[in-house]
């Protein structure tokens, strides 16, 4: 079967650029399906799906958008419409990959369509903003952001090379076969540099028991992605041992996963084992980016781009209350493990962030606020010690086995 690539773009203003892309894809043996998202004028490259159809899918119509000449409204309509169109095309088996190009506006619309393709389906966005903060465009997907270098505004020796390279990347993905990996029940785990030893030990033990482990780096995006997968029902159990994104959310760091972190497993009711890993730290970028109000706090340059700030007893008390509040909503089995000799690599008796008073505030608040039927285990070791990994792994396996028996 010949695979088809959906090409999303404003065919009224960038038709010549997209004609080049269409030619590059088709001469490599693939079909193309052109989707026009341009509102202002008539397309110079004939689309398979016209702008009027995209506008209808977005809850409006093209004539109305042209009459109103409201750019913001047109953007919202076409962004919503392309997402609907792309989802339907993929579900019907009519497309197998996606490609788009644009400046800021084109990237917003094009990436909205690409994000509707499932993870693993090739998707490339050639963009003028690919070198900046791409989270608003990529979200929790695997859209490949490809820097356009120049504006997407006509062919020249540079743009032609960039476009050809981007097509080559897409074609390479289409040609890449997925190695066969046995289907196993999935467990998610959260990890940071300061809990890597712990999670690697747990991962090895759980894989020996026949589980597939998906480890998410607790950088804000990682936590959000993990929550999204849990909510979609793909996950059998959760080993959330690094909820450090809560500290960034509460105190004002740069790696917050927002207010819904830790909510999905509780809502779905799947087994979860929790440890307060790395709640001893709040994250900032380079040390010069630390806000003035924190300049006198205990800071540690993890590397030239990341600065860690030790949380205080007051902040840990608030974190303990927040953690307990979220876990108290759990519809399924949950257990909390507290490592009495430190919640990170830095927070150990010989570590720079060792602060028993701060940890006591965290632990005591969790114990005071947690629901009576949620067990809390205090383990006399550091979070990265083998004893701790053994205990939390055994508990999660126990939860999962109980559910399977039920």
Buried (B, 14 or more C-beta within 10 A) or exposed (E): EEBBBBBBBBBBBBBEBBBBBBEBBEEBEBBBBBBBBBBEEEBBBEBBBBBBBBBBBBEBEBEEBBEEEEEEBBBBBBBBBBBBBBBEBBEEEEBBBBBBBBBEBBBBBBBBBBBBBEEEBBBBBBBBBBEEEBEEBBBBBBBBBBBBEEEBBEEEEEBBEBBEEBBEBBBEBBEEEEEEEEEBBBBBBBBBBBBBBBBBBBBEBBEEBEBBBBBBBBBBBBBBBBBBBBBEEEBBBBBBBBBBBBBBBBBBBBBBBEEBBBBBBBBBEBBBBBBBBBBBBBBBBEBEEBEEEBEEBBBBEBEEEBBBBBBBBEBBBBBBBBBBEBBBEBEBBBBBBBBBBBBBBBBBEEBEBBBBEBBBBBBBBBBEBBEEEBEBBEBEBBBBBEEBBBBBBEBBBBBBEEBEEE
